[in-house]
Amino acid sequence: MSRTLVPLAISDVSAFAKSLRSQFETLARQPSHVELLNMLARAAGRRNFQQLRAEADSLPAAAPDVDHDKVEKVLRHFDADGRMLRWPGRTSHQQLCLWAIWARIPAGQRMGEAEMNGFIKSAHTFGDHAILRRSMVDAGLLVRTPDGRIYRRVEQLPPPEAIALMRAVSGRAQP
């Protein structure tokens, strides 16, 4: 069974120590593990350890590390204007490239195939907008009606590498 990490931030160490000392003085014996956890939590201003743990569980998870080497390799597939130059051979690189094109498509708009093709064509230079459009649909970045006439960008939080790539690509496209 893995342990859940419970961070404990103490703003005033002196008050924390005084609170612990006064709690120890009330006991005639050594505290048990659970009693000690509760004493630590109370000294930090919580009711008990359960409250401290519930607060830790409600914190957002730490952002995973970004693989900057991968982002740099994928960035080579974009020109100085932020347009995609070629379709990468590696699937993981293809997925990241799709996010950079996804970022150029307006959010919350329904558009026809020709209009969607226009956005995709403006985002690359290698002349195969169809593979990009299909790949974006397959990856869940775009949805289309069953007849393929109307497309819409799917709003979602990109992975950390995709965010780093989008920042780098948009930085290249700035004058």
SEMI-981905 format. One record per residue: x, y, z of N, C-alpha, C in turn; residue in one letter. Coordinates in Angstrom, 3 decimals, decimal comma, m for minus. Layout:
# SEMI-981905
      n.c1      n.c2      n.c3     ca.c1     ca.c2     ca.c3      c.c1      c.c2      c.c3  aa
         X         Y         Z         X         Y         Z         X         Y         Z   A
...
END
This chain:
# SEMI-981905
      n.c1      n.c2      n.c3     ca.c1     ca.c2     ca.c3      c.c1      c.c2      c.c3  aa
     0,849    m1,177     0,000     0,000     0,000     0,000     0,889     1,233     0,000   M
     0,685     2,149    m0,956     1,512     3,345    m1,029     1,016     4,384    m0,031   S
     1,912     5,195     0,420     1,566     6,235     1,386     1,119     7,490     0,666   R
     0,135     8,143     1,240    m0,311     9,427     0,728     0,530    10,504     1,391   T
     1,152    11,344     0,589     1,957    12,422     1,144     1,036    13,531     1,636   L
     1,282    13,986     2,853     0,480    15,049     3,453     1,429    16,187     3,804   V
     1,435    17,254     3,007     2,342    18,365     3,307     1,869    19,126     4,544   P
     2,838    19,636     5,290     2,530    20,398     6,488     3,326    21,689     6,424   L
     2,650    22,784     6,191     3,297    24,094     6,149     3,045    24,793     7,475   A
     4,109    25,296     8,073     4,009    25,949     9,374     4,512    27,373     9,222   I
     3,637    28,332     9,485     4,025    29,727     9,322     4,820    30,237    10,521   S
     4,541    29,740    11,728     5,233    30,187    12,934     5,736    28,950    13,681   D
     7,000    28,641    13,536     7,575    27,443    14,128     7,565    27,547    15,649   V
     7,768    28,736    16,169     7,776    28,917    17,618     6,411    28,572    18,220   S
     5,340    29,086    17,643     3,993    28,784    18,137     3,690    27,294    17,962   A
     4,181    26,709    16,878     3,993    25,280    16,629     4,652    24,467    17,749   F
     5,885    24,805    18,083     6,619    24,093    19,122     5,949    24,260    20,494   A
     5,493    25,473    20,792     4,813    25,714    22,075     3,533    24,896    22,172   K
     2,791    24,815    21,086     1,560    24,034    21,078     1,852    22,552    21,285   S
     2,874    22,047    20,626     3,249    20,644    20,799     3,674    20,377    22,246   L
     4,484    21,274    22,813     4,943    21,099    24,183     3,768    21,044    25,160   R
     2,808    21,960    24,994     1,658    21,967    25,910     0,805    20,707    25,749   S
     0,717    20,177    24,529    m0,031    18,934    24,321     0,706    17,743    24,936   Q
     2,050    17,733    24,859     2,827    16,658    25,469     2,701    16,687    26,988   F
     2,625    17,887    27,565     2,536    18,026    29,019     1,245    17,435    29,575   E
     0,185    17,399    28,782    m1,088    16,853    29,258    m1,093    15,330    29,295   T
    m0,141    14,712    28,619    m0,080    13,243    28,574     0,879    12,715    29,636   L
     0,502    11,647    30,278     1,363    11,016    31,278     2,234     9,928    30,647   A
     1,962     9,595    29,400     2,678     8,529    28,701     3,090     9,043    27,321   R
     3,838     8,203    26,634     4,227     8,552    25,266     3,017     8,409    24,359   Q
     2,786     9,382    23,432     1,613     9,291    22,557     1,785     8,181    21,517   P
     0,662     7,622    21,111     0,676     6,629    20,032     0,914     7,354    18,709   S
     1,098     6,568    17,676     1,319     7,124    16,338     0,164     8,047    15,928   H
    m1,056     7,584    16,081    m2,231     8,364    15,694    m2,365     9,610    16,564   V
    m2,116     9,461    17,866    m2,187    10,631    18,756    m1,143    11,677    18,362   E
     0,043    11,230    18,000     1,096    12,154    17,585     0,717    12,878    16,291   L
     0,123    12,146    15,338    m0,335    12,788    14,102    m1,386    13,859    14,401   L
    m2,315    13,546    15,294    m3,342    14,519    15,668    m2,735    15,721    16,385   N
    m1,732    15,487    17,229    m1,068    16,587    17,931    m0,365    17,511    16,932   M
     0,312    16,922    15,960     0,984    17,725    14,931    m0,030    18,564    14,148   L
    m1,141    17,951    13,793    m2,171    18,664    13,040    m2,767    19,802    13,870   A
    m3,034    19,545    15,161    m3,588    20,602    16,022    m2,591    21,739    16,204   R
    m1,308    21,399    16,328    m0,283    22,434    16,483    m0,179    23,298    15,230   A
    m0,553    22,732    14,087    m0,540    23,486    12,826    m1,862    24,205    12,577   A
    m2,788    24,129    13,556    m4,033    24,880    13,435    m5,198    24,098    12,867   G
    m5,081    22,780    12,763    m6,184    21,957    12,259    m6,860    21,266    13,437   R
    m8,081    20,766    13,218    m8,790    20,039    14,283    m8,100    18,720    14,595   R
    m7,713    18,017    13,538    m7,075    16,710    13,705    m6,376    16,340    12,401   N
    m5,742    15,170    12,410    m5,002    14,743    11,234    m5,913    14,484    10,039   F
    m7,131    14,049    10,307    m8,090    13,803     9,224    m8,343    15,078     8,417   Q
    m8,482    16,199     9,110    m8,705    17,461     8,407    m7,474    17,840     7,583   Q
    m6,297    17,659     8,165    m5,057    17,965     7,445    m4,939    17,103     6,189   L
    m5,270    15,834     6,312    m5,190    14,926     5,170    m6,234    15,285     4,101   R
    m7,438    15,667     4,524    m8,480    16,066     3,570    m8,050    17,298     2,795   A
    m7,391    18,233     3,452    m6,879    19,421     2,756    m5,824    19,030     1,725   E
    m4,955    18,098     2,094    m3,910    17,645     1,162    m4,520    16,947    m0,042   A
    m5,581    16,169     0,191    m6,241    15,463    m0,917    m6,934    16,422    m1,864   D
    m7,339    17,594    m1,362    m8,046    18,549    m2,209    m7,101    19,437    m3,009   S
    m5,791    19,378    m2,709    m4,827    20,169    m3,466    m4,691    19,604    m4,869   L
    m4,488    20,487    m5,871    m4,274    19,956    m7,220    m2,958    19,194    m7,278   P
    m2,949    18,189    m8,105    m1,733    17,390    m8,270    m0,633    18,237    m8,874   A
     0,578    17,966    m8,491     1,711    18,711    m9,030     1,810    18,473   m10,532   A
     2,150    19,518   m11,237     2,276    19,410   m12,684     3,436    18,481   m13,024   A
     3,216    17,551   m13,932     4,305    16,653   m14,303     5,402    17,421   m15,029   P
     6,580    16,865   m14,954     7,712    17,504   m15,623     7,528    17,454   m17,133   D
     7,987    18,503   m17,780     7,914    18,591   m19,236     9,193    17,996   m19,813   V
     9,056    17,170   m20,820    10,205    16,598   m21,519    10,667    17,631   m22,544   D
    11,584    18,503   m22,118    12,026    19,608   m22,977    12,793    19,124   m24,205   H
    13,489    18,000   m24,083    14,197    17,453   m25,249    13,201    17,065   m26,334   D
    12,109    16,445   m25,929    11,075    16,050   m26,886    10,453    17,275   m27,533   K
    10,183    18,307   m26,737     9,597    19,539   m27,272    10,547    20,174   m28,285   V
    11,837    20,184   m27,984    12,821    20,751   m28,907    12,880    19,960   m30,215   E
    12,808    18,640   m30,115    12,823    17,807   m31,325    11,587    18,078   m32,180   K
    10,437    18,199   m31,546     9,198    18,443   m32,284     9,187    19,858   m32,851   V
     9,792    20,779   m32,152     9,844    22,167   m32,620    10,585    22,298   m33,956   L
    11,448    21,347   m34,256    12,170    21,351   m35,531    11,243    21,143   m36,727   R
    10,033    20,682   m36,458     9,058    20,458   m37,533     8,270    21,733   m37,863   H
     8,654    22,864   m37,254     7,963    24,135   m37,477     8,949    25,176   m37,991   F
     8,454    26,041   m38,900     9,315    27,082   m39,453     9,308    28,315   m38,548   D
    10,006    29,355   m38,993    10,119    30,587   m38,209     8,781    31,295   m38,031   A
     7,814    31,014   m38,895     6,483    31,620   m38,785     5,515    30,756   m37,978   D
     6,011    29,655   m37,416     5,172    28,793   m36,597     4,323    27,816   m37,386   G
     4,639    27,628   m38,687     3,893    26,669   m39,512     4,627    25,335   m39,524   R
     3,855    24,278   m39,567     4,410    22,929   m39,569     5,037    22,650   m40,945   M
     6,283    22,194   m40,953     7,020    21,959   m42,196     6,815    20,564   m42,771   L
     6,695    19,573   m41,896     6,604    18,175   m42,340     5,854    17,364   m41,293   R
     5,347    16,222   m41,714     4,628    15,312   m40,831     5,664    14,378   m40,209   W
     5,832    14,412   m38,884     6,858    13,584   m38,230     6,592    12,088   m38,395   P
     7,642    11,318   m38,321     7,508     9,875   m38,413     7,045     9,237   m37,110   G
     7,421     9,818   m35,986     7,044     9,256   m34,685     5,638     9,693   m34,297   R
     4,865     8,738   m33,849     3,478     9,020   m33,467     3,408    10,023   m32,328   T
     4,292     9,906   m31,345     4,253    10,844   m30,216     4,565    12,275   m30,678   S
     5,422    12,422   m31,674     5,728    13,747   m32,221     4,543    14,266   m33,040   H
     3,889    13,375   m33,761     2,701    13,765   m34,526     1,634    14,330   m33,596   Q
     1,412    13,643   m32,459     0,394    14,085   m31,512     0,690    15,493   m30,997   Q
     1,952    15,770   m30,669     2,309    17,109   m30,198     2,098    18,157   m31,286   L
     2,452    17,825   m32,516     2,260    18,765   m33,628     0,781    19,103   m33,806   C
    m0,073    18,115   m33,625    m1,513    18,356   m33,767    m2,010    19,386   m32,754   L
    m1,449    19,373   m31,546    m1,862    20,356   m30,538    m1,522    21,779   m30,987   W
    m0,375    21,944   m31,642     0,009    23,285   m32,102    m0,969    23,788   m33,164   A
    m1,467    22,899   m33,999    m2,463    23,288   m35,002    m3,815    23,503   m34,329   I
    m4,172    22,667   m33,375    m5,414    22,797   m32,609    m5,508    24,188   m31,981   W
    m4,376    24,682   m31,490    m4,364    25,988   m30,825    m4,720    27,134   m31,786   A
    m4,532    26,951   m33,079    m4,841    27,990   m34,063    m6,320    28,027   m34,446   R
    m7,043    26,961   m34,161    m8,454    26,872   m34,537    m9,281    27,612   m33,496   I
   m10,184    28,491   m33,899   m10,981    29,235   m32,929   m11,842    28,316   m32,056   P
   m11,901    28,658   m30,786   m12,684    27,862   m29,831   m14,172    28,180   m29,962   A
   m14,986    27,158   m29,754   m16,432    27,336   m29,686   m17,135    27,663   m30,990   G
   m16,469    27,493   m32,110   m17,094    27,789   m33,402   m17,341    26,508   m34,178   Q
   m18,509    26,459   m34,773   m18,821    25,370   m35,713   m18,475    25,888   m37,095   R
   m17,784    25,087   m37,867   m17,405    25,545   m39,204   m17,468    24,397   m40,194   M
   m17,662    24,775   m41,421   m17,722    23,803   m42,502   m16,348    23,241   m42,804   G
   m16,346    22,188   m43,636   m15,088    21,526   m43,963   m14,118    22,476   m44,664   E
   m14,618    23,290   m45,572   m13,741    24,215   m46,298   m13,105    25,233   m45,348   A
   m13,891    25,744   m44,423   m13,361    26,714   m43,460   m12,331    26,060   m42,543   E
   m12,614    24,846   m42,087   m11,659    24,115   m41,242   m10,385    23,839   m42,023   M
   m10,527    23,425   m43,283    m9,348    23,197   m44,121    m8,511    24,465   m44,246   N
    m9,160    25,613   m44,303    m8,440    26,884   m44,397    m7,547    27,122   m43,187   G
    m8,081    26,849   m41,980    m7,267    27,006   m40,775    m6,103    26,024   m40,772   F
    m6,378    24,795   m41,168    m5,328    23,779   m41,159    m4,276    24,084   m42,224   I
    m4,709    24,514   m43,415    m3,754    24,839   m44,484    m2,843    25,998   m44,084   K
    m3,393    26,966   m43,340    m2,569    28,103   m42,923    m1,568    27,726   m41,831   S
    m1,727    26,550   m41,241    m0,866    26,127   m40,138     0,247    25,186   m40,577   A
     0,297    24,820   m41,871     1,357    23,931   m42,329     1,775    24,277   m43,747   H
     2,919    23,694   m44,176     3,453    23,998   m45,511     3,647    22,773   m46,388   T
     3,367    21,562   m45,875     3,689    20,368   m46,653     2,561    19,870   m47,528   F
     1,416    20,545   m47,549     0,373    20,290   m48,532    m0,547    19,105   m48,308   G
    m0,647    18,582   m47,089    m1,563    17,468   m46,850    m2,462    17,796   m45,655   D
    m3,407    18,701   m45,885    m4,308    19,111   m44,806    m5,243    17,978   m44,387   H
    m5,522    17,050   m45,299    m6,450    15,962   m44,997    m5,905    15,043   m43,899   A
    m4,602    14,731   m43,954    m4,038    13,864   m42,913    m4,090    14,561   m41,561   I
    m3,872    15,860   m41,555    m3,919    16,608   m40,306    m5,342    16,645   m39,747   L
    m6,305    16,908   m40,625    m7,708    16,975   m40,192    m8,164    15,618   m39,649   R
    m7,887    14,548   m40,380    m8,281    13,208   m39,932    m7,591    12,833   m38,623   R
    m6,315    13,151   m38,520    m5,569    12,826   m37,302    m6,107    13,592   m36,100   S
    m6,520    14,829   m36,327    m7,085    15,619   m35,228    m8,423    15,043   m34,784   M
    m9,212    14,559   m35,723   m10,481    13,908   m35,367   m10,197    12,612   m34,612   V
    m9,258    11,807   m35,115    m8,904    10,544   m34,463    m8,353    10,764   m33,051   D
    m7,614    11,864   m32,855    m7,022    12,158   m31,547    m8,019    12,811   m30,586   A
    m9,215    13,118   m31,078   m10,218    13,737   m30,215   m10,046    15,236   m30,051   G
    m9,254    15,856   m30,926    m9,057    17,304   m30,869   m10,142    18,043   m31,650   L
   m10,725    17,362   m32,624   m11,840    17,898   m33,412   m12,967    16,871   m33,400   L
   m14,190    17,369   m33,496   m15,333    16,478   m33,729   m16,020    16,960   m34,993   V
   m16,661    16,026   m35,663   m17,387    16,385   m36,873   m18,721    15,658   m36,874   R
   m19,652    16,209   m37,633   m20,953    15,564   m37,766   m20,768    14,280   m38,566   T
   m21,694    13,351   m38,465   m21,554    12,079   m39,195   m21,377    12,254   m40,705   P
   m21,970    13,306   m41,253   m21,803    13,512   m42,695   m20,508    14,262   m43,025   D
   m19,751    14,699   m42,018   m18,469    15,359   m42,233   m18,561    16,799   m42,687   G
   m19,723    17,416   m42,583   m19,880    18,794   m43,068   m19,492    19,847   m42,040   R
   m19,748    19,573   m40,780   m19,499    20,565   m39,734   m18,442    20,040   m38,770   I
   m17,460    20,897   m38,468   m16,371    20,565   m37,553   m16,388    21,552   m36,391   Y
   m15,854    21,077   m35,253   m15,728    21,934   m34,072   m14,519    21,466   m33,276   R
   m13,776    22,426   m32,752   m12,633    22,123   m31,896   m13,153    21,624   m30,547   R
   m12,553    20,565   m30,018   m12,922    20,026   m28,715   m12,073    20,733   m27,663   V
   m12,749    21,395   m26,725   m12,032    22,124   m25,679   m11,561    21,156   m24,609   E
   m10,263    21,208   m24,316    m9,660    20,341   m23,315    m8,311    20,913   m22,911   Q
    m7,802    20,446   m21,803    m6,507    20,901   m21,322    m5,411    20,099   m22,013   L
    m4,526    20,777   m22,741    m3,442    20,052   m23,412    m2,451    19,478   m22,394   P
    m1,741    18,428   m22,769    m0,698    17,890   m21,888     0,446    18,903   m21,743   P
     1,275    18,758   m20,709     2,348    19,736   m20,453     3,287    19,954   m21,639   P
     3,675    18,874   m22,337     4,565    19,036   m23,496     3,880    19,836   m24,600   E
     2,584    19,618   m24,783     1,849    20,349   m25,816     1,784    21,836   m25,472   A
     1,594    22,158   m24,214     1,564    23,563   m23,797     2,915    24,213   m24,066   I
     3,995    23,511   m23,714     5,339    24,043   m23,964     5,578    24,238   m25,453   A
     5,138    23,281   m26,272     5,307    23,403   m27,723     4,493    24,571   m28,275   L
     3,254    24,703   m27,830     2,410    25,797   m28,323     3,024    27,152   m27,984   M
     3,601    27,272   m26,799     4,270    28,532   m26,417     5,469    28,801   m27,319   R
     6,238    27,771   m27,570     7,427    27,941   m28,412     7,054    28,287   m29,842   A
     6,042    27,622   m30,373     5,585    27,895   m31,752     5,020    29,291   m31,846   V
     4,191    29,694   m30,887     3,610    31,035   m30,960     4,692    32,091   m30,759   S
     5,735    31,786   m30,005     6,851    32,713   m29,854     7,619    32,908   m31,149   G
     7,695    31,869   m31,958     8,343    31,981   m33,262     7,516    32,833   m34,213   R
     6,217    32,730   m34,107     5,332    33,428   m35,039     5,219    34,915   m34,729   A
     5,706    35,354   m33,561     5,639    36,772   m33,202     6,680    37,543   m34,012   Q
     6,364    38,768   m34,447     7,350    39,562   m35,200     8,471    40,054   m34,315   P
END
